[in-house]
């Protein structure tokens, strides 16, 4: 019987679960980076999986070169309590772009994407180069294909809905614009929009006291996200969960007329 959960897939023989999880990877990545076919033995040299039997989550990485430090795709999926698919992380990196060490402090401690501690110099450099919070490199501009591929995977498992946990404000806005709705966190998004609107309480805090609190952030999704990451709300951007019905768009836009 076809498994419908991450936990069920993880209990399959290794070759079977590898084949299923490779369905999550957009085929365009194989073509763009001239990788071996997804169903070949050679692709094993470019992929890493963590999918222990008995666990209910999976981590996967795809590399464009065998010894390159960063994957071009990293994903972390888990099951919800009722067996739906939940995306914890989904990251695409452009390996040809400069790297900013926002993921580690100068003494080598992990920052947990800046949620536990921060490398302020690296973050300032990433900000200046046009990156958003959490990015160590530029992205690949393949989110449309990635979502289409993921929805085929969700349908393959027999589901018509899936969930995602945006780590930053800009992630949530991007997911909105790709058809996602809020299970939790819509009030926080509305609070952000109100705070950055005319006469909003967040505007006086865009005082340039740090590189991440620029006045221009009021009308920029990316710069808002940096300001929020810098603590402008007085609270962390957490407890936001979104969902999407396969093939449908919720039509939500919490920040109309706000540019990237």
Secondary structure as UniProt FT lines:
FT   HELIX           6..10
FT   HELIX           14..21
FT   HELIX           22..24
FT   HELIX           27..32
FT   TURN            33..34
FT   TURN            38..39
FT   HELIX           42..46
FT   STRAND          47..50
FT   TURN            53..54
FT   STRAND          57..62
FT   TURN            66..67
FT   STRAND          73..79
FT   TURN            81..82
FT   STRAND          85..92
FT   TURN            95..96
FT   TURN            102..103
FT   TURN            106..107
FT   TURN            112..115
FT   HELIX           120..128
FT   TURN            129..130
FT   TURN            133..134
FT   HELIX           143..156
FT   TURN            157..158
FT   STRAND          161..164
FT   HELIX           169..176
FT   TURN            177..179
FT   STRAND          181..184
FT   HELIX           186..196
FT   TURN            198..199
FT   TURN            201..202
FT   HELIX           203..205
FT   TURN            211..212
FT   HELIX           215..219
FT   HELIX           221..229
FT   TURN            230..233
FT   STRAND          241..245
FT   TURN            246..247
FT   TURN            254..257
//
